[in-house]
Amino acid sequence: MLMALPSNEDRVNETKAFLDTAAPLLRQPADKVTGNLRFGIDLGTATVVMTAIDETDAPFYWDFLPCEAVRDGVVVNFADAVEAVRALKARAEERLGTTVEAAATACPPGVPITDARACRFVLENAEINCRLLVDEVSAAQALLKLNSGAIVDVGGGSTGVGIVQDGAIIALDDRPGGGRHLDLILAGALGVTTDEAEKRKRENPAEYVSILHPGIERVANSIQHQIAGRAVDSIHLVGGALMIPGADQIITNYIGIDTVTYPRSDLVTPFGIATGRET
């Protein structure tokens, strides 16, 4: 007899509780750990993030460094990417009192295999064995464990979409357009550099919702095209680019599908990377 999958509502609540627990663990490990740690490294467009979970899949530790060595999942500055991973490794080993021997990593859906391998080589050159290389949407699903819906990972340069049915991803896509495009809109409106726009957006996103509204609708249009008429009952936003109050409602209004956001949605994919297990 097949067991019923947990409802999406249950899974959303569990993920939100996980993220509430994980958020305070920045450079500060949890008090308790069960078994061995599993590490994940997210080579993002603006930051490189290292995460650690224990054998019960509970969050244990995370850290990050600003790094622009990766663009849209493609390593454009190999040396800087390796240096960032080395620094995170050294800091984790000092704080955790353990050796980071292996970690998983990820790249956006649709990245050519030669570019995807570069992510593996970054870890290996930082003296970390790459135990698993997955796409970022599948990494997010490893944490979310949704029964159905669309997972939308909005990164700095692209928006990845995975369609989930019966707990499995049945379709993957990725298109240009993400946080950098919002920065360009904000920079043009305020007459500042894109770096300054990104800083202001992170520090006080609620102040700029009206300016960014058209850019969020542009992301919604990309999501709509990637869903491509499939029956989707909910959209689940992850990634750091749309941590903007009201972004979920803008997307809901544009597409007509209920959209779910998560606290610290920027941690979903990094912890999902660590959660993934070799098959």
DARAMO-V708840 format. One record per pair of residues at least 6 apart in sequence whose ideal C-beta (glycine too) atoms are under 6 Angstrom apart, sorted by the first residue. I is the first residue (numbers start at 0). J is the second residue. D is the distance in Angstrom with one decimal. If there is no record, write none. Layout:
# DARAMO-V708840
i=I j=J d=D
i=I j=J d=D
This chain:
# DARAMO-V708840
i=4 j=146 d=4.5
i=4 j=166 d=5.2
i=7 j=145 d=5.8
i=7 j=146 d=5.3
i=10 j=144 d=5.3
i=10 j=145 d=5.6
i=11 j=259 d=5.9
i=14 j=143 d=5.5
i=15 j=261 d=5.9
i=15 j=262 d=6.0
i=18 j=261 d=5.8
i=18 j=262 d=5.1
i=18 j=263 d=4.7
i=18 j=266 d=5.8
i=20 j=58 d=5.6
i=21 j=58 d=3.6
i=21 j=266 d=5.7
i=22 j=263 d=4.8
i=24 j=58 d=5.9
i=24 j=60 d=5.4
i=24 j=61 d=5.7
i=26 j=62 d=5.3
i=28 j=59 d=5.8
i=28 j=60 d=4.4
i=28 j=95 d=5.7
i=29 j=59 d=4.9
i=32 j=53 d=4.7
i=32 j=59 d=5.7
i=33 j=53 d=4.7
i=33 j=54 d=5.2
i=33 j=55 d=4.8
i=34 j=53 d=5.8
i=34 j=54 d=3.1
i=36 j=51 d=4.8
i=36 j=53 d=6.0
i=37 j=52 d=5.5
i=37 j=273 d=5.2
i=38 j=51 d=5.2
i=38 j=99 d=5.6
i=38 j=102 d=3.8
i=38 j=273 d=5.8
i=39 j=50 d=4.7
i=39 j=102 d=5.9
i=39 j=103 d=4.9
i=39 j=269 d=5.9
i=39 j=272 d=3.3
i=39 j=273 d=3.1
i=40 j=49 d=5.3
i=40 j=102 d=4.9
i=40 j=104 d=4.8
i=41 j=48 d=4.3
i=41 j=268 d=5.9
i=41 j=269 d=4.1
i=41 j=272 d=5.6
i=42 j=69 d=4.7
i=42 j=118 d=5.5
i=44 j=69 d=5.9
i=44 j=154 d=5.8
i=44 j=155 d=2.9
i=44 j=156 d=5.2
i=45 j=155 d=5.3
i=46 j=63 d=4.8
i=46 j=65 d=5.6
i=47 j=64 d=5.4
i=47 j=66 d=4.6
i=47 j=83 d=4.3
i=48 j=63 d=4.4
i=48 j=269 d=4.2
i=49 j=62 d=5.1
i=49 j=87 d=4.3
i=49 j=91 d=6.0
i=50 j=61 d=4.5
i=50 j=269 d=4.7
i=50 j=270 d=4.9
i=50 j=273 d=4.5
i=51 j=59 d=4.6
i=51 j=60 d=4.3
i=52 j=58 d=5.8
i=52 j=59 d=5.7
i=52 j=273 d=4.9
i=53 j=59 d=5.3
i=56 j=274 d=5.7
i=62 j=87 d=5.5
i=62 j=90 d=6.0
i=64 j=83 d=4.8
i=66 j=83 d=4.2
i=68 j=76 d=4.0
i=68 j=79 d=3.8
i=68 j=80 d=3.7
i=70 j=156 d=6.0
i=71 j=156 d=3.8
i=71 j=157 d=5.1
i=72 j=106 d=4.3
i=72 j=107 d=3.8
i=72 j=110 d=4.5
i=73 j=114 d=4.8
i=74 j=80 d=5.4
i=74 j=117 d=4.2
i=80 j=121 d=4.7
i=81 j=121 d=5.5
i=81 j=124 d=4.6
i=81 j=125 d=5.1
i=84 j=121 d=5.9
i=84 j=125 d=3.9
i=85 j=125 d=4.6
i=88 j=99 d=4.9
i=88 j=125 d=6.0
i=91 j=99 d=5.5
i=92 j=98 d=6.0
i=92 j=99 d=5.8
i=101 j=128 d=4.1
i=101 j=130 d=4.3
i=102 j=127 d=5.2
i=103 j=130 d=5.6
i=103 j=131 d=3.8
i=103 j=272 d=5.0
i=103 j=275 d=5.3
i=104 j=118 d=5.0
i=104 j=122 d=5.8
i=104 j=132 d=5.9
i=105 j=133 d=5.1
i=105 j=135 d=4.7
i=105 j=138 d=4.6
i=105 j=272 d=5.0
i=106 j=115 d=4.6
i=106 j=118 d=5.2
i=107 j=135 d=5.5
i=107 j=157 d=5.5
i=107 j=159 d=5.3
i=107 j=173 d=4.8
i=108 j=134 d=4.5
i=108 j=136 d=5.6
i=108 j=159 d=4.9
i=108 j=171 d=4.2
i=108 j=173 d=4.3
i=109 j=173 d=4.4
i=119 j=129 d=4.3
i=119 j=132 d=5.3
i=122 j=129 d=4.4
i=131 j=275 d=5.3
i=131 j=277 d=5.5
i=133 j=275 d=5.6
i=135 j=152 d=5.1
i=135 j=159 d=5.7
i=135 j=268 d=5.2
i=136 j=150 d=5.3
i=136 j=152 d=5.4
i=136 j=159 d=4.8
i=136 j=161 d=3.7
i=136 j=171 d=5.9
i=138 j=268 d=5.2
i=138 j=271 d=4.0
i=138 j=272 d=4.5
i=138 j=275 d=6.0
i=139 j=150 d=5.2
i=139 j=152 d=5.6
i=139 j=237 d=4.9
i=139 j=267 d=5.2
i=139 j=268 d=4.8
i=139 j=271 d=4.8
i=140 j=150 d=5.8
i=140 j=168 d=5.8
i=141 j=271 d=4.5
i=141 j=274 d=4.4
i=141 j=275 d=4.6
i=142 j=267 d=5.7
i=142 j=270 d=5.4
i=142 j=271 d=3.7
i=142 j=274 d=5.2
i=145 j=163 d=4.9
i=146 j=166 d=5.5
i=147 j=163 d=5.5
i=147 j=164 d=5.8
i=147 j=232 d=5.7
i=148 j=163 d=5.4
i=148 j=232 d=5.9
i=148 j=233 d=4.1
i=148 j=235 d=5.7
i=149 j=160 d=5.8
i=149 j=162 d=5.6
i=149 j=226 d=5.9
i=149 j=231 d=4.7
i=149 j=234 d=4.9
i=150 j=161 d=4.4
i=150 j=235 d=5.2
i=151 j=160 d=5.4
i=151 j=222 d=5.5
i=151 j=234 d=5.7
i=151 j=236 d=5.4
i=152 j=159 d=4.4
i=152 j=237 d=5.1
i=152 j=238 d=4.7
i=152 j=268 d=5.9
i=153 j=177 d=5.2
i=153 j=238 d=4.3
i=153 j=240 d=4.2
i=153 j=241 d=4.8
i=154 j=177 d=4.9
i=154 j=238 d=5.2
i=155 j=177 d=5.4
i=155 j=178 d=4.4
i=155 j=179 d=5.2
i=156 j=177 d=5.3
i=156 j=179 d=5.5
i=157 j=173 d=5.3
i=157 j=175 d=5.4
i=157 j=177 d=5.4
i=158 j=174 d=5.8
i=158 j=176 d=5.6
i=158 j=177 d=5.5
i=158 j=218 d=5.8
i=158 j=221 d=5.0
i=159 j=173 d=4.2
i=160 j=172 d=5.2
i=160 j=222 d=6.0
i=160 j=225 d=3.9
i=161 j=168 d=4.5
i=161 j=171 d=5.2
i=162 j=169 d=5.4
i=162 j=170 d=4.2
i=162 j=229 d=5.5
i=172 j=225 d=4.3
i=174 j=221 d=5.0
i=176 j=221 d=5.2
i=177 j=240 d=4.8
i=178 j=240 d=3.2
i=180 j=214 d=5.9
i=181 j=211 d=5.4
i=181 j=214 d=4.5
i=182 j=193 d=4.5
i=182 j=196 d=4.6
i=182 j=197 d=4.8
i=184 j=214 d=4.5
i=185 j=196 d=4.0
i=185 j=200 d=5.9
i=185 j=207 d=5.8
i=185 j=210 d=5.9
i=186 j=193 d=4.7
i=186 j=196 d=3.9
i=188 j=210 d=4.8
i=204 j=243 d=4.4
i=205 j=244 d=4.7
i=208 j=245 d=5.3
i=215 j=246 d=5.3
i=215 j=249 d=4.7
i=216 j=253 d=5.3
i=219 j=250 d=4.5
i=219 j=253 d=3.9
i=219 j=254 d=5.6
i=223 j=254 d=5.1
i=231 j=256 d=5.8
i=233 j=257 d=5.1
i=233 j=259 d=5.9
i=234 j=256 d=5.3
i=234 j=258 d=4.4
i=235 j=259 d=4.9
i=236 j=260 d=5.1
i=237 j=264 d=5.0
i=237 j=267 d=3.9
i=237 j=268 d=5.8
i=239 j=265 d=3.4
i=242 j=264 d=6.0
i=247 j=258 d=4.2
i=247 j=260 d=4.5
i=250 j=258 d=4.5
i=251 j=257 d=5.9
i=251 j=258 d=4.6
